[in-house]
Amino acid sequence: MRDWLFKTEPDAYSIDDLARDGRTRWDGIRNYQARNRLRDEVNAGDRVLVYHSSCAVPAVVGIATVVGTAEPDPSQFDPESPYYDPRSSPQAPRWVMVTLAYQAHLPTPVTLKQIKTDPVFAELELVHRGRLSIQVVDPHSAALILERGGLQQ
């Protein structure tokens, strides 16, 4: 099992939406490195730290579990979708998605400011490569974030 951080904008799809839905397709990823991680590294059973970005207080707000393996993202084929890619085809899809299942809200969100100012997290991709939407999180850092967010493992 690996730990990941998946970013989402809460006004587009929040941890509350995931809790309500129970499961969701994590689609619309249009960065090649993030796509490659979804396709080649993210596996069923992996834990995901759900991170709210592009908001007043960016923070890790909850956890989810990856359900299944990567599959073609159907939004790439839909001309009405903001994620439509005219260069992609069902025979040669360019983009993938995974399905996430809700696990829990963090009782206390762990903010980007807290993460960036704590030297224990200095090597996290969130600190160095903040714009990447699918990030690897080492097990120690994931455990500390969950602990600081009020979830005991």
Backbone as CSV, one residue per row, in Angstrom:
resi,resn,N_x,N_y,N_z,CA_x,CA_y,CA_z,C_x,C_y,C_z
1,MET,0.839,-1.187,0.000,0.000,0.000,0.000,0.875,1.239,0.000
2,ARG,0.506,2.205,-0.834,1.208,3.483,-0.884,0.263,4.580,-0.428
3,ASP,0.879,5.702,-0.076,0.118,6.882,0.295,0.294,7.940,-0.780
4,TRP,-0.802,8.620,-1.070,-0.840,9.660,-2.091,-1.546,10.882,-1.542
5,LEU,-1.295,12.017,-2.167,-2.064,13.226,-1.929,-2.698,13.593,-3.263
6,PHE,-4.030,13.670,-3.283,-4.771,14.069,-4.476,-5.373,15.435,-4.198
7,LYS,-5.146,16.372,-5.100,-5.678,17.723,-4.949,-7.036,17.847,-5.622
8,THR,-7.875,18.649,-5.011,-9.162,19.009,-5.592,-9.518,20.415,-5.145
9,GLU,-10.224,21.121,-5.991,-10.725,22.443,-5.619,-12.090,22.230,-4.968
10,PRO,-12.257,22.651,-3.721,-13.489,22.320,-3.001,-14.757,22.894,-3.624
11,ASP,-14.650,23.972,-4.401,-15.859,24.476,-5.050,-16.222,23.646,-6.277
12,ALA,-15.302,22.808,-6.750,-15.594,21.886,-7.855,-16.012,20.512,-7.327
13,TYR,-15.254,19.966,-6.374,-15.580,18.676,-5.753,-14.818,18.613,-4.431
14,SER,-15.546,18.574,-3.332,-14.941,18.644,-2.002,-14.992,17.294,-1.281
15,ILE,-14.338,17.247,-0.140,-14.407,16.051,0.705,-15.853,15.802,1.144
16,ASP,-16.639,16.869,1.317,-18.051,16.696,1.661,-18.817,16.028,0.514
17,ASP,-18.479,16.397,-0.718,-19.099,15.751,-1.874,-18.738,14.270,-1.914
18,LEU,-17.464,13.958,-1.647,-17.036,12.560,-1.646,-17.741,11.781,-0.537
19,ALA,-17.879,12.394,0.633,-18.585,11.725,1.733,-20.041,11.450,1.344
20,ARG,-20.688,12.415,0.713,-22.079,12.253,0.280,-22.205,11.154,-0.765
21,ASP,-21.277,11.152,-1.747,-21.355,10.199,-2.856,-20.847,8.810,-2.482
22,GLY,-19.952,8.741,-1.509,-19.367,7.460,-1.118,-18.207,7.045,-1.999
23,ARG,-18.385,7.198,-3.300,-17.347,6.894,-4.301,-17.419,7.933,-5.400
24,THR,-16.289,8.120,-6.064,-16.276,9.014,-7.219,-15.173,8.631,-8.175
25,ARG,-15.392,8.966,-9.446,-14.331,8.841,-10.437,-13.437,10.069,-10.303
26,TRP,-12.147,9.861,-10.121,-11.191,10.969,-10.033,-10.713,11.243,-11.446
27,ASP,-11.509,12.030,-12.157,-11.255,12.263,-13.571,-10.778,13.691,-13.808
28,GLY,-10.517,14.004,-15.060,-10.111,15.359,-15.424,-8.640,15.664,-15.224
29,ILE,-7.829,14.669,-14.902,-6.387,14.886,-14.729,-5.782,15.098,-16.116
30,ARG,-5.139,16.249,-16.316,-4.574,16.568,-17.627,-3.115,17.015,-17.528
31,ASN,-2.393,16.386,-16.633,-0.955,16.592,-16.500,-0.313,15.230,-16.738
32,TYR,0.711,15.191,-17.587,1.287,13.898,-17.966,1.923,13.159,-16.787
33,GLN,2.616,13.859,-15.904,3.222,13.162,-14.772,2.142,12.598,-13.846
34,ALA,1.105,13.388,-13.582,0.000,12.893,-12.752,-0.681,11.704,-13.424
35,ARG,-0.907,11.799,-14.744,-1.501,10.694,-15.496,-0.655,9.435,-15.388
36,ASN,0.656,9.593,-15.552,1.541,8.434,-15.481,1.497,7.784,-14.107
37,ARG,1.401,8.587,-13.075,1.288,8.019,-11.723,-0.016,7.255,-11.569
38,LEU,-1.106,7.847,-12.034,-2.393,7.143,-11.953,-2.327,5.827,-12.714
39,ARG,-1.738,5.858,-13.883,-1.691,4.685,-14.759,-0.727,3.613,-14.256
40,ASP,0.449,4.032,-13.780,1.534,3.090,-13.518,1.829,2.808,-12.045
41,GLU,1.397,3.689,-11.140,1.823,3.549,-9.745,0.693,3.438,-8.741
42,VAL,-0.424,4.118,-8.981,-1.543,4.095,-8.046,-2.266,2.758,-8.193
43,ASN,-2.511,2.097,-7.056,-3.119,0.766,-7.057,-4.317,0.697,-6.126
44,ALA,-5.157,-0.283,-6.376,-6.288,-0.540,-5.487,-5.766,-0.749,-4.077
45,GLY,-6.442,-0.137,-3.121,-6.058,-0.250,-1.722,-5.143,0.858,-1.242
46,ASP,-4.569,1.631,-2.159,-3.717,2.743,-1.743,-4.559,3.782,-1.011
47,ARG,-3.920,4.430,-0.048,-4.592,5.484,0.719,-4.327,6.833,0.061
48,VAL,-5.362,7.678,0.063,-5.264,9.009,-0.529,-5.582,10.053,0.527
49,LEU,-4.672,11.009,0.683,-4.949,12.191,1.487,-5.631,13.183,0.553
50,VAL,-6.849,13.548,0.854,-7.604,14.480,0.022,-7.244,15.890,0.459
51,TYR,-6.800,16.689,-0.521,-6.274,18.022,-0.259,-7.106,19.055,-1.000
52,HIS,-7.626,20.031,-0.257,-8.353,21.137,-0.878,-7.354,22.209,-1.289
53,SER,-7.358,22.544,-2.581,-6.459,23.573,-3.116,-7.279,24.727,-3.685
54,SER,-6.598,25.787,-4.050,-7.245,26.956,-4.664,-8.432,27.433,-3.836
55,CYS,-8.198,27.568,-2.540,-9.239,28.027,-1.631,-8.583,28.906,-0.559
56,ALA,-9.388,29.470,0.326,-8.864,30.393,1.331,-7.798,29.750,2.214
57,VAL,-8.035,28.505,2.627,-7.074,27.805,3.483,-6.814,26.421,2.892
58,PRO,-5.818,26.299,2.007,-5.486,24.986,1.448,-5.081,24.028,2.571
59,ALA,-5.605,22.783,2.498,-5.341,21.849,3.591,-5.681,20.426,3.196
60,VAL,-5.042,19.479,3.898,-5.457,18.077,3.845,-6.702,17.993,4.716
61,VAL,-7.794,17.489,4.136,-9.087,17.534,4.817,-9.711,16.170,5.072
62,GLY,-9.158,15.113,4.468,-9.758,13.805,4.660,-8.957,12.717,3.986
63,ILE,-9.487,11.492,4.079,-8.820,10.351,3.444,-9.833,9.536,2.636
64,ALA,-9.276,8.902,1.624,-10.046,8.025,0.743,-9.171,6.828,0.411
65,THR,-9.770,5.844,-0.229,-9.051,4.661,-0.675,-9.262,4.495,-2.169
66,VAL,-8.209,4.104,-2.873,-8.315,3.830,-4.303,-9.043,2.500,-4.480
67,VAL,-10.040,2.519,-5.349,-10.824,1.324,-5.657,-10.527,0.955,-7.109
68,GLY,-9.926,-0.162,-7.348,-9.625,-0.590,-8.713,-8.355,0.042,-9.253
69,THR,-8.118,-0.199,-10.515,-6.928,0.327,-11.182,-7.348,1.389,-12.196
70,ALA,-6.360,2.043,-12.769,-6.633,3.108,-13.724,-7.399,2.570,-14.925
71,GLU,-8.303,3.406,-15.431,-9.069,3.090,-16.629,-9.226,4.370,-17.440
72,PRO,-9.569,4.253,-18.708,-9.707,5.465,-19.521,-10.711,6.447,-18.909
73,ASP,-10.355,7.712,-18.919,-11.217,8.781,-18.423,-12.224,9.124,-19.520
74,PRO,-13.524,8.849,-19.315,-14.501,9.095,-20.368,-14.668,10.572,-20.727
75,SER,-14.298,11.486,-19.830,-14.470,12.909,-20.121,-13.619,13.363,-21.302
76,GLN,-12.542,12.631,-21.602,-11.683,13.012,-22.725,-12.374,12.858,-24.073
77,PHE,-13.425,12.051,-24.123,-14.133,11.789,-25.383,-15.394,12.633,-25.555
78,ASP,-15.762,13.397,-24.531,-17.016,14.150,-24.526,-16.779,15.608,-24.931
79,PRO,-17.214,16.008,-26.124,-16.985,17.388,-26.571,-17.626,18.442,-25.672
80,GLU,-18.587,18.044,-24.854,-19.240,18.987,-23.936,-18.472,19.131,-22.620
81,SER,-17.515,18.272,-22.377,-16.759,18.286,-21.125,-15.616,19.301,-21.181
82,PRO,-15.345,19.968,-20.062,-14.166,20.845,-20.038,-12.860,20.053,-20.151
83,TYR,-12.935,18.743,-19.993,-11.746,17.886,-20.067,-11.634,17.149,-21.404
84,TYR,-12.433,17.548,-22.361,-12.403,16.953,-23.690,-11.024,17.123,-24.324
85,ASP,-10.552,16.054,-24.952,-9.265,16.091,-25.660,-9.500,15.554,-27.074
86,PRO,-9.547,16.436,-28.074,-9.823,15.976,-29.436,-8.733,15.078,-30.009
87,ARG,-7.557,15.056,-29.389,-6.471,14.194,-29.874,-6.537,12.784,-29.298
88,SER,-7.483,12.552,-28.416,-7.638,11.243,-27.794,-8.769,10.486,-28.465
89,SER,-8.649,9.160,-28.504,-9.717,8.341,-29.079,-9.928,7.111,-28.199
90,PRO,-11.092,6.485,-28.297,-11.320,5.258,-27.523,-10.302,4.160,-27.846
91,GLN,-9.795,4.155,-29.066,-8.800,3.150,-29.452,-7.411,3.475,-28.868
92,ALA,-7.157,4.741,-28.628,-5.869,5.179,-28.078,-6.099,6.305,-27.067
93,PRO,-6.682,5.974,-25.904,-6.954,7.021,-24.914,-5.656,7.591,-24.340
94,ARG,-5.668,8.873,-24.088,-4.488,9.548,-23.534,-4.575,9.705,-22.032
95,TRP,-5.787,9.738,-21.489,-5.980,10.107,-20.081,-6.683,9.001,-19.321
96,VAL,-6.316,8.861,-18.046,-6.902,7.826,-17.197,-7.467,8.453,-15.929
97,MET,-8.225,7.648,-15.234,-8.804,8.041,-13.950,-8.827,6.816,-13.044
98,VAL,-8.997,7.066,-11.765,-9.222,5.993,-10.804,-10.497,6.322,-10.039
99,THR,-11.027,5.336,-9.358,-12.188,5.545,-8.503,-11.719,5.580,-7.057
100,LEU,-12.248,6.553,-6.318,-11.937,6.689,-4.898,-13.172,6.392,-4.070
101,ALA,-12.952,5.776,-2.916,-14.010,5.554,-1.937,-13.696,6.389,-0.701
102,TYR,-14.698,7.093,-0.210,-14.554,7.926,0.985,-14.209,7.066,2.197
103,GLN,-13.311,7.576,3.047,-12.992,6.909,4.310,-13.335,7.777,5.508
104,ALA,-12.830,9.031,5.531,-13.074,9.882,6.704,-12.681,11.321,6.423
105,HIS,-13.320,12.219,7.154,-12.863,13.598,7.244,-11.776,13.653,8.315
106,LEU,-10.834,14.548,8.192,-9.932,14.819,9.298,-10.690,15.710,10.278
107,PRO,-10.710,15.379,11.555,-11.372,16.260,12.518,-10.799,17.682,12.499
108,THR,-9.493,17.780,12.247,-8.814,19.064,12.142,-8.027,19.090,10.849
109,PRO,-8.409,19.916,9.876,-7.629,19.988,8.636,-6.174,20.366,8.921
110,VAL,-5.266,19.792,8.151,-3.840,20.105,8.272,-3.497,21.031,7.115
111,THR,-3.210,22.283,7.455,-3.075,23.322,6.441,-1.727,23.273,5.727
112,LEU,-1.736,23.835,4.533,-0.501,23.970,3.772,0.521,24.769,4.573
113,LYS,0.070,25.801,5.250,0.985,26.616,6.064,1.648,25.763,7.148
114,GLN,0.876,24.917,7.827,1.444,24.034,8.851,2.479,23.092,8.235
115,ILE,2.162,22.551,7.075,3.066,21.603,6.419,4.343,22.304,5.970
116,LYS,4.206,23.479,5.362,5.382,24.182,4.844,6.306,24.704,5.941
117,THR,5.766,24.987,7.109,6.601,25.540,8.184,7.169,24.480,9.121
118,ASP,6.806,23.235,8.918,7.311,22.158,9.777,8.444,21.431,9.054
119,PRO,9.665,21.485,9.600,10.801,20.855,8.922,10.649,19.357,8.678
120,VAL,9.807,18.672,9.436,9.619,17.236,9.241,9.033,16.939,7.859
121,PHE,8.340,17.926,7.277,7.713,17.748,5.967,8.516,18.381,4.837
122,ALA,9.746,18.758,5.090,10.548,19.507,4.113,10.714,18.789,2.778
123,GLU,10.672,17.467,2.771,10.890,16.726,1.531,9.601,16.375,0.777
124,LEU,8.460,16.728,1.325,7.196,16.417,0.645,7.102,17.140,-0.696
125,GLU,6.531,16.467,-1.670,6.298,17.100,-2.969,5.402,18.326,-2.816
126,LEU,4.499,18.316,-1.859,3.614,19.453,-1.644,4.411,20.727,-1.354
127,VAL,5.562,20.570,-0.745,6.425,21.719,-0.431,7.229,22.137,-1.661
128,HIS,7.706,21.157,-2.430,8.612,21.441,-3.557,7.932,21.526,-4.921
129,ARG,6.861,20.789,-5.090,6.187,20.714,-6.399,4.698,20.912,-6.188
130,GLY,4.359,22.029,-5.598,3.004,22.289,-5.136,1.916,22.187,-6.173
131,ARG,2.209,22.388,-7.439,1.163,22.403,-8.462,0.759,21.006,-8.946
132,LEU,1.573,20.009,-8.706,1.272,18.655,-9.169,0.046,18.110,-8.421
133,SER,-0.933,17.602,-9.165,-2.213,17.218,-8.552,-2.240,15.817,-7.944
134,ILE,-1.307,14.957,-8.323,-1.197,13.609,-7.756,0.218,13.490,-7.213
135,GLN,0.351,13.416,-5.884,1.669,13.447,-5.262,1.895,12.231,-4.382
136,VAL,3.126,11.756,-4.384,3.537,10.673,-3.495,3.739,11.248,-2.096
137,VAL,3.308,10.496,-1.085,3.544,10.878,0.309,4.205,9.698,0.988
138,ASP,5.341,9.934,1.625,6.018,8.836,2.316,5.179,8.410,3.527
139,PRO,5.287,7.148,3.943,4.433,6.629,5.018,4.547,7.398,6.333
140,HIS,5.763,7.822,6.686,5.950,8.565,7.940,5.207,9.902,7.891
141,SER,5.350,10.621,6.788,4.667,11.913,6.650,3.159,11.727,6.645
142,ALA,2.667,10.707,5.952,1.226,10.452,5.926,0.710,10.190,7.333
143,ALA,1.423,9.375,8.095,1.004,9.070,9.468,0.992,10.326,10.333
144,LEU,2.001,11.176,10.173,2.053,12.416,10.955,0.920,13.366,10.580
145,ILE,0.634,13.485,9.288,-0.460,14.352,8.857,-1.781,13.855,9.433
146,LEU,-2.017,12.561,9.368,-3.266,12.014,9.905,-3.339,12.203,11.416
147,GLU,-2.234,12.001,12.091,-2.200,12.206,13.548,-2.499,13.656,13.886
148,ARG,-1.856,14.588,13.179,-2.079,16.012,13.441,-3.475,16.437,13.045
149,GLY,-4.076,15.694,12.149,-5.458,15.970,11.774,-6.482,15.322,12.674
150,GLY,-6.013,14.594,13.683,-6.920,14.002,14.661,-7.365,12.595,14.386
151,LEU,-6.726,11.912,13.424,-7.046,10.510,13.154,-5.930,9.625,13.685
152,GLN,-6.278,8.722,14.552,-5.300,7.768,15.049,-5.343,6.517,14.188
153,GLN,-4.190,5.983,13.875,-4.136,4.807,13.003,-4.042,3.535,13.803
